[in-house]
Amino acid sequence: MRAAKSDERGGFVEGIVLDGVEPTPEHKHADWEEPE
């Protein structure tokens, strides 16, 4: 059952979790601020 759910919805591989993303220069919103 877990394998079917993972195949359908995706899952974590090797415990790697995406912590965040930053926009590329051409995709930054006008009020976007650099993180500290």
PDB file of N, H, CA, C and O in Angstrom:
ATOM      1  N   MET A   1       0.830  -1.190   0.000  1.00  0.00           N
ATOM      2  CA  MET A   1       0.000   0.000   0.000  1.00  0.00           C
ATOM      3  C   MET A   1       0.884   1.267   0.000  1.00  0.00           C
ATOM      4  O   MET A   1       0.593   2.227  -0.714  1.00  0.00           O
ATOM      5  N   ARG A   2       1.965   1.261   0.808  1.00  0.00           N
ATOM      6  H   ARG A   2       2.200   0.481   1.388  1.00  0.00           H
ATOM      7  CA  ARG A   2       2.869   2.418   0.835  1.00  0.00           C
ATOM      8  C   ARG A   2       3.510   2.655  -0.524  1.00  0.00           C
ATOM      9  O   ARG A   2       3.621   3.796  -0.974  1.00  0.00           O
ATOM     10  N   ALA A   3       3.931   1.581  -1.176  1.00  0.00           N
ATOM     11  H   ALA A   3       3.841   0.654  -0.811  1.00  0.00           H
ATOM     12  CA  ALA A   3       4.581   1.720  -2.484  1.00  0.00           C
ATOM     13  C   ALA A   3       3.619   2.310  -3.508  1.00  0.00           C
ATOM     14  O   ALA A   3       4.014   3.146  -4.320  1.00  0.00           O
ATOM     15  N   ALA A   4       2.358   1.880  -3.475  1.00  0.00           N
ATOM     16  H   ALA A   4       2.037   1.200  -2.816  1.00  0.00           H
ATOM     17  CA  ALA A   4       1.365   2.403  -4.415  1.00  0.00           C
ATOM     18  C   ALA A   4       1.139   3.898  -4.172  1.00  0.00           C
ATOM     19  O   ALA A   4       1.064   4.679  -5.121  1.00  0.00           O
ATOM     20  N   LYS A   5       1.031   4.293  -2.910  1.00  0.00           N
ATOM     21  H   LYS A   5       1.091   3.659  -2.139  1.00  0.00           H
ATOM     22  CA  LYS A   5       0.835   5.710  -2.579  1.00  0.00           C
ATOM     23  C   LYS A   5       2.045   6.533  -3.032  1.00  0.00           C
ATOM     24  O   LYS A   5       1.889   7.612  -3.604  1.00  0.00           O
ATOM     25  N   SER A   6       3.253   6.015  -2.771  1.00  0.00           N
ATOM     26  H   SER A   6       3.380   5.138  -2.307  1.00  0.00           H
ATOM     27  CA  SER A   6       4.460   6.719  -3.170  1.00  0.00           C
ATOM     28  C   SER A   6       4.543   6.860  -4.686  1.00  0.00           C
ATOM     29  O   SER A   6       4.935   7.914  -5.189  1.00  0.00           O
ATOM     30  N   ASP A   7       4.183   5.821  -5.409  1.00  0.00           N
ATOM     31  H   ASP A   7       3.865   4.966  -5.001  1.00  0.00           H
ATOM     32  CA  ASP A   7       4.190   5.883  -6.870  1.00  0.00           C
ATOM     33  C   ASP A   7       3.198   6.921  -7.384  1.00  0.00           C
ATOM     34  O   ASP A   7       3.475   7.632  -8.351  1.00  0.00           O
ATOM     35  N   GLU A   8       2.042   7.002  -6.732  1.00  0.00           N
ATOM     36  H   GLU A   8       1.817   6.425  -5.947  1.00  0.00           H
ATOM     37  CA  GLU A   8       0.986   7.921  -7.171  1.00  0.00           C
ATOM     38  C   GLU A   8       1.277   9.372  -6.802  1.00  0.00           C
ATOM     39  O   GLU A   8       1.101  10.274  -7.621  1.00  0.00           O
ATOM     40  N   ARG A   9       1.723   9.594  -5.561  1.00  0.00           N
ATOM     41  H   ARG A   9       1.866   8.862  -4.895  1.00  0.00           H
ATOM     42  CA  ARG A   9       1.874  10.961  -5.047  1.00  0.00           C
ATOM     43  C   ARG A   9       3.311  11.447  -4.917  1.00  0.00           C
ATOM     44  O   ARG A   9       3.552  12.631  -4.681  1.00  0.00           O
ATOM     45  N   GLY A  10       4.260  10.538  -5.072  1.00  0.00           N
ATOM     46  H   GLY A  10       4.065   9.576  -5.264  1.00  0.00           H
ATOM     47  CA  GLY A  10       5.659  10.908  -4.849  1.00  0.00           C
ATOM     48  C   GLY A  10       6.038  10.672  -3.403  1.00  0.00           C
ATOM     49  O   GLY A  10       5.191  10.339  -2.574  1.00  0.00           O
ATOM     50  N   GLY A  11       7.313  10.847  -3.106  1.00  0.00           N
ATOM     51  H   GLY A  11       8.000  11.118  -3.780  1.00  0.00           H
ATOM     52  CA  GLY A  11       7.766  10.614  -1.739  1.00  0.00           C
ATOM     53  C   GLY A  11       9.176  11.126  -1.551  1.00  0.00           C
ATOM     54  O   GLY A  11       9.747  11.769  -2.431  1.00  0.00           O
ATOM     55  N   PHE A  12       9.724  10.831  -0.389  1.00  0.00           N
ATOM     56  H   PHE A  12       9.260  10.308   0.326  1.00  0.00           H
ATOM     57  CA  PHE A  12      11.082  11.247  -0.057  1.00  0.00           C
ATOM     58  C   PHE A  12      12.041  10.098  -0.348  1.00  0.00           C
ATOM     59  O   PHE A  12      11.763   8.946  -0.013  1.00  0.00           O
ATOM     60  N   VAL A  13      13.165  10.418  -0.971  1.00  0.00           N
ATOM     61  H   VAL A  13      13.390  11.354  -1.242  1.00  0.00           H
ATOM     62  CA  VAL A  13      14.175   9.419  -1.266  1.00  0.00           C
ATOM     63  C   VAL A  13      15.389   9.717  -0.398  1.00  0.00           C
ATOM     64  O   VAL A  13      15.876  10.848  -0.376  1.00  0.00           O
ATOM     65  N   GLU A  14      15.867   8.732   0.302  1.00  0.00           N
ATOM     66  H   GLU A  14      15.471   7.814   0.284  1.00  0.00           H
ATOM     67  CA  GLU A  14      17.057   8.866   1.141  1.00  0.00           C
ATOM     68  C   GLU A  14      16.908   9.969   2.192  1.00  0.00           C
ATOM     69  O   GLU A  14      17.912  10.526   2.637  1.00  0.00           O
ATOM     70  N   GLY A  15      15.694  10.289   2.591  1.00  0.00           N
ATOM     71  H   GLY A  15      14.879   9.836   2.230  1.00  0.00           H
ATOM     72  CA  GLY A  15      15.473  11.277   3.633  1.00  0.00           C
ATOM     73  C   GLY A  15      15.814  12.700   3.239  1.00  0.00           C
ATOM     74  O   GLY A  15      15.958  13.555   4.112  1.00  0.00           O
ATOM     75  N   ILE A  16      15.949  12.982   1.946  1.00  0.00           N
ATOM     76  H   ILE A  16      15.832  12.287   1.236  1.00  0.00           H
ATOM     77  CA  ILE A  16      16.284  14.329   1.485  1.00  0.00           C
ATOM     78  C   ILE A  16      15.002  15.155   1.387  1.00  0.00           C
ATOM     79  O   ILE A  16      14.040  14.749   0.734  1.00  0.00           O
ATOM     80  N   VAL A  17      14.999  16.310   2.039  1.00  0.00           N
ATOM     81  H   VAL A  17      15.779  16.640   2.570  1.00  0.00           H
ATOM     82  CA  VAL A  17      13.828  17.176   2.062  1.00  0.00           C
ATOM     83  C   VAL A  17      14.224  18.544   1.514  1.00  0.00           C
ATOM     84  O   VAL A  17      15.250  19.094   1.914  1.00  0.00           O
ATOM     85  N   LEU A  18      13.430  19.096   0.609  1.00  0.00           N
ATOM     86  H   LEU A  18      12.597  18.649   0.283  1.00  0.00           H
ATOM     87  CA  LEU A  18      13.678  20.426   0.074  1.00  0.00           C
ATOM     88  C   LEU A  18      13.342  21.445   1.150  1.00  0.00           C
ATOM     89  O   LEU A  18      12.205  21.506   1.616  1.00  0.00           O
ATOM     90  N   ASP A  19      14.319  22.241   1.545  1.00  0.00           N
ATOM     91  H   ASP A  19      15.243  22.191   1.166  1.00  0.00           H
ATOM     92  CA  ASP A  19      14.154  23.212   2.626  1.00  0.00           C
ATOM     93  C   ASP A  19      13.598  24.533   2.122  1.00  0.00           C
ATOM     94  O   ASP A  19      12.905  25.228   2.864  1.00  0.00           O
ATOM     95  N   GLY A  20      13.884  24.893   0.881  1.00  0.00           N
ATOM     96  H   GLY A  20      14.447  24.328   0.277  1.00  0.00           H
ATOM     97  CA  GLY A  20      13.389  26.153   0.343  1.00  0.00           C
ATOM     98  C   GLY A  20      13.951  26.389  -1.043  1.00  0.00           C
ATOM     99  O   GLY A  20      14.820  25.653  -1.510  1.00  0.00           O
ATOM    100  N   VAL A  21      13.457  27.400  -1.681  1.00  0.00           N
ATOM    101  H   VAL A  21      12.751  27.998  -1.302  1.00  0.00           H
ATOM    102  CA  VAL A  21      13.912  27.769  -3.016  1.00  0.00           C
ATOM    103  C   VAL A  21      14.066  29.280  -3.089  1.00  0.00           C
ATOM    104  O   VAL A  21      13.458  30.014  -2.310  1.00  0.00           O
ATOM    105  N   GLU A  22      14.872  29.734  -4.018  1.00  0.00           N
ATOM    106  H   GLU A  22      15.366  29.138  -4.651  1.00  0.00           H
ATOM    107  CA  GLU A  22      15.022  31.158  -4.266  1.00  0.00           C
ATOM    108  C   GLU A  22      14.755  31.407  -5.744  1.00  0.00           C
ATOM    109  O   GLU A  22      15.201  30.630  -6.588  1.00  0.00           O
ATOM    110  N   PRO A  23      14.041  32.469  -6.068  1.00  0.00           N
ATOM    111  CA  PRO A  23      13.752  32.748  -7.468  1.00  0.00           C
ATOM    112  C   PRO A  23      15.003  33.165  -8.241  1.00  0.00           C
ATOM    113  O   PRO A  23      15.926  33.749  -7.674  1.00  0.00           O
ATOM    114  N   THR A  24      15.023  32.870  -9.504  1.00  0.00           N
ATOM    115  H   THR A  24      14.272  32.396  -9.964  1.00  0.00           H
ATOM    116  CA  THR A  24      16.105  33.343 -10.362  1.00  0.00           C
ATOM    117  C   THR A  24      15.896  34.848 -10.576  1.00  0.00           C
ATOM    118  O   THR A  24      14.781  35.334 -10.388  1.00  0.00           O
ATOM    119  N   PRO A  25      16.918  35.586 -10.958  1.00  0.00           N
ATOM    120  CA  PRO A  25      16.782  37.041 -11.106  1.00  0.00           C
ATOM    121  C   PRO A  25      15.591  37.468 -11.972  1.00  0.00           C
ATOM    122  O   PRO A  25      14.923  38.455 -11.663  1.00  0.00           O
ATOM    123  N   GLU A  26      15.327  36.739 -13.040  1.00  0.00           N
ATOM    124  H   GLU A  26      15.870  35.937 -13.291  1.00  0.00           H
ATOM    125  CA  GLU A  26      14.215  37.136 -13.905  1.00  0.00           C
ATOM    126  C   GLU A  26      12.844  36.784 -13.336  1.00  0.00           C
ATOM    127  O   GLU A  26      11.825  37.204 -13.884  1.00  0.00           O
ATOM    128  N   HIS A  27      12.804  36.008 -12.229  1.00  0.00           N
ATOM    129  H   HIS A  27      13.632  35.667 -11.784  1.00  0.00           H
ATOM    130  CA  HIS A  27      11.530  35.618 -11.632  1.00  0.00           C
ATOM    131  C   HIS A  27      11.286  36.238 -10.258  1.00  0.00           C
ATOM    132  O   HIS A  27      10.322  35.874  -9.584  1.00  0.00           O
ATOM    133  N   LYS A  28      12.140  37.165  -9.834  1.00  0.00           N
ATOM    134  H   LYS A  28      12.923  37.461 -10.382  1.00  0.00           H
ATOM    135  CA  LYS A  28      11.953  37.804  -8.534  1.00  0.00           C
ATOM    136  C   LYS A  28      10.798  38.797  -8.610  1.00  0.00           C
ATOM    137  O   LYS A  28      10.692  39.576  -9.558  1.00  0.00           O
ATOM    138  N   HIS A  29       9.949  38.756  -7.612  1.00  0.00           N
ATOM    139  H   HIS A  29      10.036  38.123  -6.842  1.00  0.00           H
ATOM    140  CA  HIS A  29       8.852  39.714  -7.498  1.00  0.00           C
ATOM    141  C   HIS A  29       9.444  41.046  -7.043  1.00  0.00           C
ATOM    142  O   HIS A  29      10.492  41.066  -6.397  1.00  0.00           O
ATOM    143  N   ALA A  30       8.798  42.141  -7.365  1.00  0.00           N
ATOM    144  H   ALA A  30       7.946  42.125  -7.890  1.00  0.00           H
ATOM    145  CA  ALA A  30       9.320  43.477  -7.069  1.00  0.00           C
ATOM    146  C   ALA A  30       9.610  43.684  -5.585  1.00  0.00           C
ATOM    147  O   ALA A  30      10.542  44.415  -5.251  1.00  0.00           O
ATOM    148  N   ASP A  31       8.843  43.063  -4.680  1.00  0.00           N
ATOM    149  H   ASP A  31       8.086  42.468  -4.951  1.00  0.00           H
ATOM    150  CA  ASP A  31       9.062  43.268  -3.242  1.00  0.00           C
ATOM    151  C   ASP A  31       9.811  42.109  -2.572  1.00  0.00           C
ATOM    152  O   ASP A  31       9.811  42.004  -1.346  1.00  0.00           O
ATOM    153  N   TRP A  32      10.449  41.240  -3.368  1.00  0.00           N
ATOM    154  H   TRP A  32      10.449  41.325  -4.364  1.00  0.00           H
ATOM    155  CA  TRP A  32      11.206  40.113  -2.815  1.00  0.00           C
ATOM    156  C   TRP A  32      12.460  40.614  -2.135  1.00  0.00           C
ATOM    157  O   TRP A  32      13.160  41.472  -2.672  1.00  0.00           O
ATOM    158  N   GLU A  33      12.755  40.080  -0.943  1.00  0.00           N
ATOM    159  H   GLU A  33      12.187  39.383  -0.507  1.00  0.00           H
ATOM    160  CA  GLU A  33      13.938  40.475  -0.194  1.00  0.00           C
ATOM    161  C   GLU A  33      14.845  39.273  -0.013  1.00  0.00           C
ATOM    162  O   GLU A  33      14.370  38.148   0.145  1.00  0.00           O
ATOM    163  N   GLU A  34      16.159  39.510  -0.036  1.00  0.00           N
ATOM    164  H   GLU A  34      16.544  40.423  -0.164  1.00  0.00           H
ATOM    165  CA  GLU A  34      17.129  38.449   0.184  1.00  0.00           C
ATOM    166  C   GLU A  34      16.959  37.896   1.590  1.00  0.00           C
ATOM    167  O   GLU A  34      16.769  38.672   2.526  1.00  0.00           O
ATOM    168  N   PRO A  35      17.022  36.564   1.774  1.00  0.00           N
ATOM    169  CA  PRO A  35      16.953  36.010   3.122  1.00  0.00           C
ATOM    170  C   PRO A  35      18.216  36.331   3.903  1.00  0.00           C
ATOM    171  O   PRO A  35      19.277  36.563   3.322  1.00  0.00           O
ATOM    172  N   GLU A  36      18.094  36.343   5.215  1.00  0.00           N
ATOM    173  H   GLU A  36      17.232  36.155   5.687  1.00  0.00           H
ATOM    174  CA  GLU A  36      19.254  36.672   6.069  1.00  0.00           C
ATOM    175  C   GLU A  36      20.154  35.492   6.227  1.00  0.00           C
ATOM    176  O   GLU A  36      21.175  35.581   6.909  1.00  0.00           O
TER     177      GLU A  36
END
